């Protein structure tokens, strides 16, 4: 269900005033051990579930790509140098969450060219029965997010792990009550003040995405303030 991700999208004010969001049940936080958090690109895991990671106090990360294609026409970075920057940003974000010692599994897929079959096998090797697998939602609208979500779903089915999906770009292209989104599976993760503060600091650890790399339009911020605003709520959303 790839969607065009363009314009300013649905505003956070529109989401904030949607009363249905306040009625979603809370997710019971009872993982049997450190969850495996799967990120198609560096920062997806931080935007989606950094607060949950901070609350749990432990997690392992599966980094599917290094995000080298976020600025394909950059006048500042080559893809290789941008990948290095984003790996460093991930490490700093985890440190700010108190997860500096978390295991990071770098799976080596090209940004924009994820091999679903290979990824399914890689994730299955990291999963066990009952283990939580947090991954981008299969209908999120971004091809890498959806491919990663599908691979994780198959890996969970094969291993007996528990699939938990987090939306990222759906907050941009969808709208309150959109029939394309499984709101009936939505659960809230309430974030105490310390987790919210840690998440904000972790998001700020990605200046390559939240600020322009340079003056050229090809170096514009991928996550300007109106996008980041969707991920600074006092709760996160998980589809079970």
CORJO-V502484 format. One line per field, one symbol per residue. psi: psi as a letter, one per 40 degrees, with the letter a starting at -180 (. if undefined). burial: 1 if it has 9 or more other ideal C-beta (glycine too) atoms within 8 Angstrom, else 0. Layout:
psi = ???
burial = ???
This chain:
psi = fhihgiaeahidddddehdddeeiiihhgfieahihhhhdihddddddfdddddddeiiihhhdiefeedgdfhediiddddddddddddddddddeefdeihhhhefihhefhhddddddddddeiihehhhhiihefedhddddddddddddddddeeihhhihicededdaiheheehgdeehiihhhidddddddddddeegdedeiidaeideeihdgidddddeefieiihhh.
burial = 000010001101011001011001001000100111111111111111111111110011111111111110010010100111111011111111101001011010101001010011111101100011111111111101111111111111001010111111111111000000101001111010001101111110110111001001011000100111011110111110
